[in-house]
Amino acid sequence: MLFLVPAAVAVLYLLSTILQLTNQLLAEINNGTLPLDPTMLLERVHASGADNFATNLASAVVLICWVSAVVDVLWLSRPAKS
C-alpha cells in the first residue's frame, strides 16, 4: 500500500501527458498538416517537449515503486526463523 499512491499518481500523470500528445498528433494528422510518415511523427513527438523533467521524474517514481514493491514482497515472504 505504501508504494501504491505515488506510483498511481505518476502513472496518471504519464497517461494524461501521453493522451494530450496523442490527441494533438491525431488532430494534426486529420487536418492534413502532419503526414503519416514514421520519421516525421517521431520528430514531432521529440519536438513536443513531452520528454521533460516531470515525465522523467514520473517514470523514475513508477520504476522505483515497482522495484521497491517487489523487494518488499520478497522480504515479507521469506521464511520465518525459528
Backbone as numpy.savetxt, mean C-alpha at the origin, in Angstrom:
# Nx Ny Nz CAx CAy CAz Cx Cy Cz
-4.01 -8.09 18.16 -4.83 -6.89 18.16 -3.96 -5.63 18.16
-2.78 -5.75 18.75 -1.88 -4.62 18.85 -1.43 -4.11 17.48
-1.27 -5.04 16.54 -0.77 -4.68 15.22 -1.88 -4.40 14.22
-3.10 -4.66 14.60 -4.22 -4.54 13.67 -4.54 -3.09 13.32
-4.61 -2.23 14.29 -5.03 -0.83 14.05 -4.04 -0.07 13.18
-2.73 -0.07 13.49 -1.83 0.68 12.60 -1.77 0.09 11.20
-1.83 -1.24 11.10 -1.80 -1.87 9.78 -3.07 -1.53 8.99
-4.21 -1.53 9.66 -5.47 -1.21 8.98 -5.50 0.24 8.50
-5.01 1.15 9.31 -4.96 2.56 8.91 -4.03 2.74 7.72
-2.88 2.08 7.76 -1.93 2.18 6.65 -2.50 1.59 5.37
-3.16 0.45 5.47 -3.77 -0.18 4.29 -4.87 0.70 3.72
-5.69 1.29 4.57 -6.75 2.18 4.09 -6.16 3.40 3.38
-5.07 3.95 3.91 -4.42 5.08 3.25 -3.87 4.66 1.89
-3.22 3.51 1.84 -2.67 3.03 0.56 -3.78 2.77 -0.45
-4.87 2.16 -0.01 -5.99 1.91 -0.92 -6.61 3.20 -1.44
-6.76 4.18 -0.58 -7.35 5.44 -1.05 -6.43 6.14 -2.05
-5.13 6.08 -1.80 -4.17 6.67 -2.74 -4.20 5.96 -4.08
-4.24 4.65 -4.05 -4.26 3.86 -5.28 -5.56 4.11 -6.05
-6.68 4.14 -5.34 -7.97 4.36 -6.02 -8.07 5.75 -6.62
-7.54 6.77 -5.95 -7.54 8.13 -6.51 -6.71 8.18 -7.79
-5.54 7.58 -7.77 -4.68 7.56 -8.95 -5.33 6.77 -10.08
-5.95 5.66 -9.74 -6.63 4.84 -10.76 -7.77 5.60 -11.40
-8.55 6.30 -10.59 -9.66 7.09 -11.15 -9.14 8.19 -12.08
-8.05 8.84 -11.71 -7.47 9.87 -12.56 -6.99 9.28 -13.89
-6.30 8.14 -13.81 -5.79 7.51 -15.04 -6.93 7.04 -15.93
-7.96 6.47 -15.35 -9.11 6.01 -16.15 -9.82 7.19 -16.81
-9.93 8.29 -16.09 -10.57 9.46 -16.69 -9.75 9.98 -17.86
-8.42 10.00 -17.71 -7.57 10.45 -18.81 -7.62 9.49 -19.99
-7.70 8.20 -19.73 -7.79 7.21 -20.81 -9.13 7.35 -21.53
-10.21 7.51 -20.77 -11.54 7.66 -21.37 -11.66 8.95 -22.18
-10.98 10.03 -21.75 -11.02 11.29 -22.48 -10.13 11.26 -23.72
-9.23 10.28 -23.77 -8.33 10.19 -24.90 -7.05 10.98 -24.73
-6.83 11.56 -23.57 -5.60 12.32 -23.35 -4.43 11.43 -22.98
-4.70 10.20 -22.58 -3.65 9.25 -22.21 -3.84 7.98 -23.04
-2.87 7.65 -23.88 -3.01 6.45 -24.71 -2.81 5.18 -23.88
-3.30 4.07 -24.41 -3.16 2.79 -23.73 -1.79 2.16 -24.04
-0.77 2.90 -23.81 0.60 2.44 -24.01 1.19 2.16 -22.63
1.67 0.94 -22.38 2.19 0.61 -21.04 3.33 1.53 -20.59
4.17 1.93 -21.52 5.27 2.82 -21.16 4.75 4.18 -20.73
3.78 4.69 -21.45 3.19 6.00 -21.10 2.45 5.92 -19.76
1.75 4.81 -19.54 1.05 4.65 -18.26 2.03 4.60 -17.10
3.13 3.89 -17.29 4.14 3.81 -16.24 4.76 5.17 -15.96
5.05 5.92 -17.01 5.59 7.27 -16.82 4.58 8.16 -16.10
3.31 8.03 -16.44 2.26 8.84 -15.80 2.12 8.49 -14.32
2.23 7.20 -13.99 2.15 6.79 -12.58 3.34 7.35 -11.80
4.53 7.28 -12.38 5.70 7.83 -11.69 5.63 9.35 -11.57
5.04 10.00 -12.55 4.94 11.46 -12.53 3.83 11.94 -11.59
2.95 11.04 -11.17 1.81 11.45 -10.34 2.22 11.84 -8.93
3.39 11.40 -8.49 3.82 11.72 -7.13 3.25 10.78 -6.10
2.70 9.65 -6.53 2.14 8.70 -5.58 3.21 8.01 -4.76
4.44 8.00 -5.26 5.54 7.40 -4.54 6.23 8.47 -3.69
5.54 8.86 -2.63 6.07 9.90 -1.75 6.36 9.34 -0.36
6.72 10.19 0.55 7.09 9.76 1.89 5.92 9.08 2.61
4.72 9.61 2.46 3.57 9.06 3.18 3.24 7.64 2.71
3.27 7.41 1.40 2.98 6.05 0.92 4.11 5.09 1.29
5.33 5.56 1.25 6.44 4.70 1.68 6.34 4.37 3.16
5.95 5.35 3.97 5.78 5.12 5.40 4.64 4.14 5.66
3.53 4.31 4.95 2.40 3.39 5.12 2.79 1.97 4.72
3.55 1.84 3.66 4.01 0.51 3.25 4.93 -0.10 4.30
5.80 0.71 4.87 6.70 0.22 5.91 5.92 -0.19 7.16
4.89 0.57 7.51 4.07 0.24 8.68 3.37 -1.10 8.46
2.83 -1.33 7.28 2.17 -2.60 6.98 3.17 -3.75 7.09
4.34 -3.57 6.51 5.36 -4.62 6.54 5.83 -4.90 7.97
6.09 -3.85 8.73 6.54 -4.03 10.12 5.47 -4.69 10.97
4.22 -4.28 10.79 3.13 -4.90 11.56 2.96 -6.36 11.19
3.09 -6.68 9.91 2.94 -8.06 9.47 4.05 -8.94 10.05
5.29 -8.49 9.95 6.40 -9.27 10.49 6.28 -9.38 12.01
5.92 -8.30 12.68 5.77 -8.33 14.13 4.65 -9.27 14.56
3.57 -9.30 13.82 2.46 -10.20 14.15 2.88 -11.66 13.98
3.64 -11.95 12.94 4.12 -13.33 12.74 5.06 -13.72 13.88
5.97 -12.84 14.25 6.88 -13.12 15.36 6.09 -13.30 16.65
5.08 -12.50 16.87 4.26 -12.59 18.07 3.53 -13.94 18.13
2.99 -14.38 17.01 2.31 -15.67 16.97 3.28 -16.81 17.26
4.45 -16.73 16.65 5.45 -17.77 16.90 5.90 -17.76 18.36
6.06 -16.60 18.93 6.48 -16.49 20.33 5.41 -17.03 21.27
4.16 -16.69 21.01 3.09 -17.13 21.91 2.73 -18.61 21.73
3.06 -19.18 20.58 2.70 -20.58 20.35 3.84 -21.55 20.68
4.90 -21.05 21.22 6.01 -21.94 21.60 5.57 -22.81 22.77
6.14 -24.00 22.86 5.74 -24.88 23.96 6.17 -24.32 25.32
5.32 -24.49 26.28 5.61 -24.01 27.64 6.64 -24.91 28.31
7.55 -24.29 29.03 8.55 -25.06 29.76 7.97 -25.54 31.06
8.26 -26.78 31.40 7.71 -27.35 32.64 8.56 -27.03 33.83
